[in-house]
Amino acid sequence: VTQSSVCYRSGVKSGRGLLFLRRARPARRRPAMVPNPRHIRRLLLVAATAAFIYIQVRHFSAQSHDAGRLALAGADQPDLSVAAVVIMACNRPDYLHRTVESILKYQKAVASKFPLFISQDGTNGEVKNKALSYTQITFMQHVDLEPVHTESPGEHIAYYKIANHYKWALDELFTKRNFRRVIILEDDMEIAPDFFDYFEAAAKLLDTDKSIMAVSSWNDNGQKQFVYDPKALYRSDFFPGLGWMLTKSTWMELSPKWPKAYWDDWVRLKEVHKDRQFIRPEVCRTYNFGEHGSSMGQFFNQYLKPIKLNDAHIDWNSEDLSYLSEDKFLIKFGKDVANATPVHGSDDLLKAHNLYVDVRIQYNDQGDFERVARQFGVFEEWKVPLLTQFNLFMFRSRVWQVINL
């Protein structure tokens, strides 16, 4: 029926009639048949319907074929992204603006490698509007209206909300969006010009060296007077945070046991990092300008404001980072410590200034460490050396290196 109908319609289009003429025979003369207009209209409707169905089936078949071909082609293409970059935000639209503008300055050239996300915790309208104003950034919003129950009376609930937000955002990026790596920034950070090149080079270390848990862009003692070499990278037992990258496999390990609060201190626990180490630079690749936040500006003027943000151009793709392998680094670092000149006594600073070589200062307990730290003006936080291998704590003083042991 379909074929005859289509042919009939074709005949109409070409101008040819479908009437057959025969010579009359007087012996068997019959009355002439007059076509029924209703019958013709019905045939035309059937023909048109059949043709429409035929065309749609062919079109759908072609689309299905093309979609399958494109899906197979996409499956053959490798994932070009190095890492998703997520900015953790809450209720500071002015800070978020400053952070995003700093990132976009250097991200545009590598946008396909480092897709950007803003994850907002809460419902602050100004932050949401600011985030949505950037069409090149994907916005995510975490809204948890459940009351926060602290484990101890008087605790600041912000630390609980932050930990909860981190878990939600990282689950979203790793599990639902299936990124291999994620770089976590906060809404009060600016980045260095070589930030993305640094993390691209470091991604290879994360993939090949399972003794490395994460890569950070931060040095707690990265103040201008304590840093010298923009190419220098170190392995550390202490998790610096503040602009850091981890892999999906590491997150799959951490997510089920993620803490309710104080997540960064939790990552520093030995039972969590399991003797894996962290890569950090000597010169910071992030600058934290967050004087106002959940920590209420603690130590900002003394330790954060003087941080040196790297401004030197480093071609990280051409740098040989094999010295950061566990065996090579420990051998070299052990030699540096062993060859450093020991300094003893209460006037460590004066003695170190008179020796233009690497020096080694030994401390006995927390009070002794804090005394030495105050003399040099380095971060007095006891948990920094306490949680590092052999209680070792290193920084540069002017152009020579001081090693506390």
RODO-2510 file (C-alpha; in nm, 4 decimals, decimal comma):
residues 405
     n   res          X          Y          Z
     1     v     0,0000     0,0000     0,0000
     2     t     0,2825     0,2340     0,0894
     3     q     0,4644     0,1879    -0,2410
     4     s     0,1545     0,2419    -0,4559
     5     s     0,0566     0,5458    -0,2524
     6     v     0,4007     0,7032    -0,2857
     7     c     0,4014     0,6368    -0,6596
     8     y     0,0555     0,7881    -0,6942
     9     r     0,1750     1,1049    -0,5192
    10     s     0,4754     1,1168    -0,7442
    11     g     0,2518     1,1041    -1,0486
    12     v     0,0520     1,4018    -0,9335
    13     k     0,3662     1,6057    -0,8751
    14     s     0,4954     1,5379    -1,2270
    15     g     0,1704     1,6468    -1,3935
    16     r     0,0883     1,3005    -1,5300
    17     g    -0,2701     1,1727    -1,4883
    18     l    -0,3672     0,8294    -1,3687
    19     l    -0,6609     0,7789    -1,6169
    20     f    -0,6452     0,4929    -1,8714
    21     l    -0,8163     0,5411    -2,2131
    22     r    -0,9537     0,2387    -2,3991
    23     r    -1,1234     0,2055    -2,7394
    24     a    -1,5019     0,1627    -2,7038
    25     r    -1,6549    -0,1700    -2,8012
    26     p    -2,0185    -0,1429    -2,9112
    27     a    -2,0958    -0,4995    -2,8166
    28     r    -2,0046    -0,4557    -2,4484
    29     r    -2,0628    -0,0920    -2,3871
    30     r    -2,0745     0,0093    -2,0248
    31     p    -2,1529     0,3400    -1,8578
    32     a    -1,8437     0,5612    -1,8059
    33     m    -1,6998     0,5500    -1,4485
    34     v    -1,6802     0,8930    -1,2856
    35     p    -1,4055     0,9117    -1,0153
    36     n    -1,5379     0,9731    -0,6637
    37     p    -1,3778     1,2951    -0,5291
    38     r    -1,3959     1,1656    -0,1693
    39     h    -1,2102     0,8505    -0,2677
    40     i    -0,9349     1,0535    -0,4355
    41     r    -0,8950     1,2779    -0,1330
    42     r    -0,8686     0,9704     0,0901
    43     l    -0,5991     0,8218    -0,1310
    44     l    -0,4066     1,1497    -0,1296
    45     l    -0,4250     1,1665     0,2526
    46     v    -0,3011     0,8080     0,2866
    47     a    -0,0186     0,8777     0,0434
    48     a     0,0874     1,1923     0,2264
    49     t     0,0780     1,0154     0,5638
    50     a     0,2829     0,7230     0,4351
    51     a     0,5391     0,9557     0,2810
    52     f     0,5701     1,1545     0,6046
    53     i     0,6221     0,8378     0,8104
    54     y     0,8788     0,7103     0,5621
    55     i     1,0775     1,0361     0,5725
    56     q     1,0706     1,0502     0,9551
    57     v     1,1920     0,6904     0,9868
    58     r     1,4805     0,7594     0,7516
    59     h     1,5665     1,0826     0,9343
    60     f     1,5601     0,9127     1,2741
    61     s     1,7743     0,6275     1,1445
    62     a     2,0322     0,8731     1,0098
    63     q     2,0365     1,0671     1,3393
    64     s     2,0837     0,7489     1,5402
    65     h     2,3697     0,6442     1,3172
    66     d     2,5406     0,9840     1,3464
    67     a     2,4890     0,9968     1,7245
    68     g     2,6398     0,6523     1,7649
    69     r     2,9333     0,7500     1,5464
    70     l     2,9965     1,0692     1,7454
    71     a     2,9713     0,8826     2,0744
    72     l     3,2293     0,6319     1,9556
    73     a     3,4528     0,9124     1,8322
    74     g     3,4193     1,0908     2,1685
    75     a     3,5024     0,7706     2,3533
    76     d     3,8234     0,7414     2,1523
    77     q     3,9323     1,0946     2,2456
    78     p     4,1368     1,1315     2,5669
    79     d     4,0240     1,3563     2,8520
    80     l     4,2175     1,6771     2,7914
    81     s     4,1563     1,8257     3,1362
    82     v     4,4406     1,8271     3,3872
    83     a     4,2184     1,9112     3,6819
    84     a     3,8948     2,0822     3,7681
    85     v     3,9515     2,4018     3,9665
    86     v     3,6904     2,4773     4,2311
    87     i     3,6647     2,8019     4,4269
    88     m     3,5018     2,7460     4,7642
    89     a     3,2782     3,0432     4,8478
    90     c     3,0207     3,1411     5,1051
    91     n     2,9263     3,5012     5,1818
    92     r     3,2037     3,7322     5,0569
    93     p     3,1143     3,8608     4,7081
    94     d     3,3946     4,1188     4,7036
    95     y     3,6544     3,8561     4,7919
    96     l     3,5114     3,6187     4,5313
    97     h     3,5365     3,8867     4,2634
    98     r     3,9028     3,9498     4,3414
    99     t     3,9807     3,5768     4,3392
   100     v     3,8014     3,5038     4,0122
   101     e     3,9622     3,7986     3,8326
   102     s     4,3061     3,6781     3,9424
   103     i     4,2348     3,3254     3,8169
   104     l     4,0830     3,4277     3,4834
   105     k     4,3897     3,6384     3,4068
   106     y     4,5925     3,3183     3,3629
   107     q     4,3266     3,0513     3,3047
   108     k     4,1938     3,1697     2,9690
   109     a     4,4904     3,0259     2,7793
   110     v     4,4455     2,6840     2,9423
   111     a     4,0678     2,6775     2,9897
   112     s     4,0262     2,3331     2,8325
   113     k     4,2799     2,1864     3,0728
   114     f     4,1470     2,3549     3,3860
   115     p     3,7663     2,3949     3,3835
   116     l     3,6490     2,6361     3,6528
   117     f     3,3789     2,5878     3,9144
   118     i     3,2449     2,8022     4,1966
   119     s     3,0882     2,6099     4,4826
   120     q     2,8821     2,8273     4,7139
   121     d     2,7861     2,7146     5,0611
   122     g     2,4585     2,8766     5,1626
   123     t     2,2181     3,1157     4,9967
   124     n     2,3905     3,4537     4,9945
   125     g     2,2316     3,6308     4,6980
   126     e     2,5231     3,8597     4,6170
   127     v     2,7662     3,5693     4,5996
   128     k     2,5315     3,3698     4,3777
   129     n     2,4747     3,6628     4,1417
   130     k     2,8472     3,7294     4,1228
   131     a     2,9187     3,3642     4,0452
   132     l     2,6469     3,3463     3,7793
   133     s     2,7816     3,6599     3,6108
   134     y     3,0805     3,4577     3,4866
   135     t     2,9532     3,2584     3,1901
   136     q     3,2796     3,0651     3,1596
   137     i     3,2481     2,9252     3,5135
   138     t     3,0139     2,6478     3,6275
   139     f     2,8211     2,7364     3,9431
   140     m     2,7336     2,4819     4,2127
   141     q     2,5353     2,5567     4,5278
   142     h     2,5361     2,3620     4,8521
   143     v     2,2355     2,4371     5,0724
   144     d     2,2187     2,2538     5,4033
   145     l     1,9563     2,3922     5,6385
   146     e     2,0065     2,1286     5,9067
   147     p     2,1199     2,2696     6,2445
   148     v     2,4874     2,2185     6,3277
   149     h     2,5644     2,0149     6,6389
   150     t     2,9168     2,0787     6,7651
   151     e     3,1030     1,8127     6,9571
   152     s     3,2112     2,0545     7,2292
   153     p     3,0307     2,3569     7,3793
   154     g     3,1413     2,6924     7,2408
   155     e     3,2946     2,5583     6,9196
   156     h     3,2743     2,7780     6,6110
   157     i     3,0122     2,6163     6,3832
   158     a     3,1840     2,7626     6,0744
   159     y     3,4440     2,4850     6,0839
   160     y     3,1657     2,2253     6,0714
   161     k     2,9971     2,3966     5,7802
   162     i     3,3266     2,4252     5,5923
   163     a     3,4034     2,0557     5,6326
   164     n     3,0532     1,9627     5,5180
   165     h     3,0793     2,1914     5,2159
   166     y     3,4177     2,0480     5,1164
   167     k     3,2846     1,6946     5,1233
   168     w     2,9795     1,7839     4,9169
   169     a     3,1799     1,9743     4,6537
   170     l     3,4486     1,7097     4,6151
   171     d     3,1903     1,4317     4,5942
   172     e     3,0161     1,6327     4,3227
   173     l     3,3333     1,6835     4,1161
   174     f     3,4908     1,3422     4,1604
   175     t     3,1893     1,1121     4,1763
   176     k     2,9177     1,2818     3,9725
   177     r     3,1363     1,4693     3,7218
   178     n     3,4141     1,2106     3,7182
   179     f     3,7203     1,4376     3,7178
   180     r     4,0546     1,2643     3,7695
   181     r     4,2016     1,5496     3,9732
   182     v     4,0685     1,8586     4,1492
   183     i     4,2441     2,1766     4,2622
   184     i     4,0800     2,3425     4,5608
   185     l     4,1002     2,7184     4,6056
   186     e     3,9169     2,9462     4,8451
   187     d     3,7466     3,2774     4,7783
   188     d     4,0281     3,4838     4,9313
   189     m     4,3205     3,3769     4,7133
   190     e     4,5147     3,5177     4,4230
   191     i     4,7303     3,2962     4,2046
   192     a     5,0778     3,3286     4,0531
   193     p     5,1328     3,3537     3,6745
   194     d     5,2767     2,9994     3,6636
   195     f     5,0047     2,8483     3,8862
   196     f     4,8522     2,6291     3,6164
   197     d     5,1861     2,5206     3,4669
   198     y     5,3036     2,4242     3,8141
   199     f     5,0020     2,2035     3,8785
   200     e     5,0177     2,0471     3,5318
   201     a     5,3753     1,9378     3,5978
   202     a     5,2855     1,8230     3,9494
   203     a     4,9955     1,6135     3,8170
   204     k     5,2470     1,3753     3,6638
   205     l     5,4074     1,3272     4,0057
   206     l     5,0708     1,2483     4,1610
   207     d     4,9973     0,9890     3,8956
   208     t     5,3297     0,8081     3,9145
   209     d     5,4388     0,8393     4,2789
   210     k     5,1945     0,6817     4,5219
   211     s     5,3977     0,8073     4,8177
   212     i     5,2659     1,1583     4,7377
   213     m     4,9178     1,2281     4,8737
   214     a     4,8608     1,5805     4,7396
   215     v     5,0331     1,8823     4,5877
   216     s     5,0075     2,2278     4,7444
   217     s     5,0880     2,5747     4,6168
   218     w     5,1516     2,7076     4,9680
   219     n     5,4432     2,7441     5,2086
   220     d     5,3567     2,8492     5,5651
   221     n     5,6963     3,0163     5,5891
   222     g     5,6841     3,1707     5,2429
   223     q     5,7294     3,5260     5,3673
   224     k     5,9509     3,7502     5,1552
   225     q     6,2451     3,7303     5,3958
   226     f     6,2437     3,3491     5,4039
   227     v     6,2280     3,2511     5,0365
   228     y     6,4836     3,2628     4,7602
   229     d     6,4504     2,9987     4,4876
   230     p     6,1262     3,0071     4,2793
   231     k     6,2102     2,6670     4,1265
   232     a     6,2609     2,4848     4,4553
   233     l     6,0038     2,2203     4,5503
   234     y     6,0015     2,0024     4,8609
   235     r     5,8434     1,6917     4,9985
   236     s     5,6774     1,7550     5,3345
   237     d     5,5040     1,5428     5,5961
   238     f     5,2940     1,8459     5,6864
   239     f     4,9857     1,9217     5,4761
   240     p     4,9998     2,2922     5,3787
   241     g     4,6566     2,3232     5,2130
   242     l     4,5629     2,6685     5,0774
   243     g     4,5525     2,5853     4,7075
   244     w     4,6066     2,2126     4,6657
   245     m     4,5386     1,9246     4,4291
   246     l     4,4424     1,5628     4,4916
   247     t     4,3382     1,2682     4,2770
   248     k     4,0086     1,0855     4,2532
   249     s     4,1572     0,7678     4,4020
   250     t     4,2731     0,9600     4,7090
   251     w     3,9320     1,1218     4,7493
   252     m     3,7559     0,7855     4,7243
   253     e     3,9687     0,6844     5,0215
   254     l     3,9014     0,9997     5,2255
   255     s     3,5354     1,0668     5,1487
   256     p     3,3741     0,7848     5,3535
   257     k     3,5576     0,8921     5,6698
   258     w     3,5643     1,2701     5,6144
   259     p     3,5482     1,4537     5,9510
   260     k     3,2647     1,6737     6,0747
   261     a     3,5023     1,9663     6,1343
   262     y     3,8688     2,0762     6,1191
   263     w     3,9260     1,8788     5,8008
   264     d     4,2772     2,0187     5,7374
   265     d     4,4066     1,9131     6,0795
   266     w     4,2470     1,5741     6,0186
   267     v     4,4373     1,5274     5,6899
   268     r     4,7597     1,5900     5,8843
   269     l     4,7009     1,2920     6,1118
   270     k     4,9353     1,0018     6,0486
   271     e     4,6505     0,7513     6,0428
   272     v     4,4981     0,9530     5,7584
   273     h     4,7973     1,0338     5,5360
   274     k     4,9628     0,6980     5,6211
   275     d     5,3165     0,8315     5,5827
   276     r     5,2446     0,9741     5,2398
   277     q     5,3898     1,3170     5,1798
   278     f     5,2929     1,6462     5,0178
   279     i     5,4701     1,8524     4,7537
   280     r     5,5033     2,2225     4,8274
   281     p     5,7008     2,5084     4,6696
   282     e     5,9495     2,7307     4,8441
   283     v     5,7856     3,0387     4,6880
   284     c     5,4066     3,0355     4,7127
   285     r     5,1864     3,0067     4,4042
   286     t     4,8870     3,1404     4,5954
   287     y     4,8466     3,4515     4,8079
   288     n     4,5851     3,4590     5,0830
   289     f     4,4360     3,8070     5,1289
   290     g     4,1551     3,6916     5,3583
   291     e     4,1937     3,9144     5,6579
   292     h     3,8266     3,8645     5,7425
   293     g     3,6899     3,5109     5,7553
   294     s     3,6200     3,2097     5,9749
   295     s     3,9617     3,2414     6,1429
   296     m     3,8855     3,6083     6,2183
   297     g     4,2165     3,7358     6,0807
   298     q     4,4281     3,5236     6,3137
   299     f     4,8004     3,5814     6,2381
   300     f     4,7150     3,7689     5,9162
   301     n     4,9366     4,0737     5,9533
   302     q     5,2311     3,8812     6,0917
   303     y     5,2354     3,5720     5,8709
   304     l     4,9958     3,5964     5,5753
   305     k     5,0292     3,9538     5,4571
   306     p     5,4099     3,9311     5,4034
   307     i     5,3835     3,6129     5,1921
   308     k     5,5762     3,6320     4,8651
   309     l     5,3645     3,5400     4,5610
   310     n     5,5852     3,4079     4,2847
   311     d     5,6338     3,6480     3,9938
   312     a     5,9183     3,4688     3,8143
   313     h     5,8469     3,2865     3,4885
   314     i     5,9190     2,9160     3,5267
   315     d     5,8802     2,6732     3,2365
   316     w     5,7640     2,3804     3,4453
   317     n     5,7188     2,1534     3,1455
   318     s     6,0936     2,1601     3,0867
   319     e     6,1895     2,1165     3,4532
   320     d     6,3201     1,7781     3,5637
   321     l     6,1280     1,6940     3,8817
   322     s     6,2689     1,3454     3,9268
   323     y     6,4612     1,4694     4,2315
   324     l     6,1264     1,4708     4,4147
   325     s     6,0996     1,0926     4,4055
   326     e     6,1037     0,9595     4,7592
   327     d     6,4416     0,7867     4,7467
   328     k     6,6278     1,0671     4,5692
   329     f     6,4788     1,3417     4,7840
   330     l     6,5516     1,1725     5,1163
   331     i     6,9117     1,1059     5,0181
   332     k     6,9768     1,4638     4,9100
   333     f     6,7853     1,6181     5,1981
   334     g     6,9604     1,3927     5,4476
   335     k     7,2970     1,5095     5,3152
   336     d     7,1907     1,8742     5,3404
   337     v     7,0935     1,8280     5,7050
   338     a     7,4064     1,6313     5,7900
   339     n     7,6332     1,8890     5,6240
   340     a     7,4654     2,1906     5,7867
   341     t     7,6677     2,3672     6,0571
   342     p     7,5209     2,3023     6,4040
   343     v     7,4316     2,6071     6,6140
   344     h     7,3695     2,5838     6,9900
   345     g     7,2741     2,8273     7,2603
   346     s     7,0134     3,0924     7,3253
   347     d     7,1489     3,3408     7,0694
   348     d     7,0711     3,1245     6,7640
   349     l     6,9760     3,4207     6,5490
   350     l     7,3019     3,6096     6,6059
   351     k     7,5127     3,3010     6,5403
   352     a     7,3188     3,2118     6,2241
   353     h     7,3615     3,5633     6,0878
   354     n     7,7361     3,5368     6,1280
   355     l     7,7533     3,2107     5,9303
   356     y     7,6922     3,2335     5,5573
   357     v     7,6252     2,8621     5,5292
   358     d     7,3397     2,6249     5,6012
   359     v     7,2983     2,5926     5,9763
   360     r     7,1238     2,3349     6,1914
   361     i     6,9505     2,4293     6,5182
   362     q     6,8333     2,1610     6,7537
   363     y     6,5375     2,2193     6,9863
   364     n     6,4279     1,9990     7,2728
   365     d     6,0573     2,0640     7,3248
   366     q     5,7685     2,2923     7,2328
   367     g     5,8905     2,5831     7,4425
   368     d     6,2373     2,5575     7,2934
   369     f     6,0960     2,5498     6,9412
   370     e     5,8773     2,8543     7,0028
   371     r     6,1768     3,0435     7,1381
   372     v     6,3757     2,9741     6,8204
   373     a     6,0759     3,0547     6,5989
   374     r     6,0262     3,3910     6,7688
   375     q     6,3908     3,4821     6,7160
   376     f     6,3659     3,4281     6,3423
   377     g     6,0070     3,5435     6,3050
   378     v     5,8783     3,2175     6,1557
   379     f     5,5403     3,0604     6,2233
   380     e     5,5284     2,9516     6,5871
   381     e     5,2597     2,6875     6,5356
   382     w     5,3913     2,3833     6,7246
   383     k     5,1959     2,1310     6,5189
   384     v     5,3995     2,2192     6,2082
   385     p     5,7266     2,0586     6,3240
   386     l     5,5463     1,8157     6,5522
   387     l     5,3773     1,6456     6,2580
   388     t     5,6829     1,6349     6,0300
   389     q     5,9362     1,3613     5,9852
   390     f     6,1914     1,3540     6,2693
   391     n     6,0313     1,6798     6,3948
   392     l     6,2225     1,8577     6,1187
   393     f     6,1316     2,2141     6,0260
   394     m     6,3070     2,4061     5,7483
   395     f     6,3139     2,7637     5,6236
   396     r     6,5564     3,0099     5,4674
   397     s     6,6874     3,3136     5,6451
   398     r     6,7970     3,5788     5,3984
   399     v     7,0012     3,3840     5,1394
   400     w     7,1133     3,0973     5,3602
   401     q     6,9155     2,8074     5,4863
   402     v     6,8273     2,7343     5,8474
   403     i     6,7220     2,3867     5,9474
   404     n     6,5619     2,3247     6,2831
   405     l     6,6056     1,9710     6,4050
***
